[in-house]
Amino acid sequence: MSEMKKIKNLKEFSTSADRFEGANLLCPGCAHSIIVREVLNATNDDLVLSASTGCLEVCTAVYPYTSWDASWIHIGFENGSTAVAGAEAMYKALKNKGRLKQPDRNPKFVSFAGDGASYDIGFQWISGCMERGHNIMHVVLDNEVYANTGGQRSSSTPIGSSATTAPAGRVSYGEKRNKKDMVSIMASHHIPYAAQVAPNKWKDMVKKIQHGFSVDGPVFINAVSPCTTEWKFDPKDTMMITDLATDSLVFPLYEIIDGHELNITYRPKNVVPVEEYLAAQGRFKHLFKDEYKYLIKEWQERVDANWAYLNRREEARV
Amino acid sequence: MAKRGWDEFEIGAMLRSFDGVSNDIATTLQEDRNYSQSNSFVASVADWRIAKPVFNKDFCIDCQFCWIYCPDMSIIARDKKMIGVDMDHCKGCGICVEVCPTNPKSLLMFPEQADEEAELSQWPAKDKETK
């Protein structure tokens, strides 16, 4: 095993040499690249990466340019995770046969995918990777919408959000179904590690990524990625929105070890009302009309119930 | 790289990020890397900007919040010090200014055509209202 990169504080972290390059075509203020940087900089080992179709893929591999300074592959919408799992299986086989040129280098296998490619389209493929026990990490950049193709709803889109295929108007308040609890579903595969992270809590995130790299087996990471275009806020407010998401407990930060040991890793000192999180985004603007005000109350109740559920699970260790 | 027509693309392309052999990229700083012409590092998105961040090092405390939260790898940090902004890759989103904790801020957004020297000479004074 190679040495784990030591990251004690942000100053030490800032000596990292980025392996993700600028002049990609992501929107100004996009959280995707913040997450990708924090994941890639968490290790000094070689990387084998893949990206499923989505904003990250179309914006970082625009022919004739690539923004990746590591081995990177893109095949289809659904099979980013299996592409990397195949590379991992080949690496293991060559290692067992003693045919690797540099057997001591210990590369890490990471697949990136948006919520569309993970929650909906690539779901079966990811589930297969988790079940087969490949030594890979799957990172979901969860922006709760198909942002690349113009804002269609995905099964990650939360209730009340206005999406282009579930628009808010005179007869509807937008998306009517609740968000899929993907971390629990993946943890139910009894994988060694599943976690929810946010880019604003970089230390928590780096700790989880490093733990994910150190365990032997599949790892699932769900990262909240505010989308300035589809969530409709100003590009400069990306980190403010992420702060609101974690502090209002809409995106609680926790980890599930071996499918049963749940730890809450971040407890906000001052819990912000969900109303503030909703009010900061244009996609929830219609909820503040009189006829839809009851939805905000329901939102708060749902978030509180989820937080209580996580706390109970942490206490009971189930 | 010259522009190509729609029928001149290869089917299934492989692009090299670096020229020649490149080991240990994770510990090689950008100025020491041998970038190839197909690495987006050699391209520029400077024309996306309508406002640019101006860095005033007199107030900077080297907390590196701007470095970690910059989505475009445009904050240049060397030896734990923030030394400037990479204007070829900055898209002008303004996150660095929002997360800057100093008072007054050591990064501020100005219109793209503003003169950097002039703005630095009339930097706002410490704001007593905010804590």
Interface residues (C-beta under 8 A of the other chain):
Chain A: L10 K11 E12 F13 S14 T15 S16 A17 D18 R19 F20 E21 G22 A23 N24 L25 L26 P28 G29 C30 A31 H32 S33 I34 R37 E38 T43 N44 D45 D46 T60 A61 V62 Y63 P64 Y65 T66 S67 W68 D69 A70 P199 N200 W202 P235 K236 D237 T238 M239 M240
Chain B: M1 R4 F9 A13 L15 S17 F18 I25 A26 T27 T28 L29 Q30 R33 Q37 S38 N39 S40 F41 V42 A43 S44 V45 W48 D62 C63 Q64 F65 W67 I68 Y69 C70 P71 D72 M73 S74 A77 R78 D79 K80 M82 D86 D88 H89 C90 K91 G92 C93 G94 I95 V97 E98 V99 M109
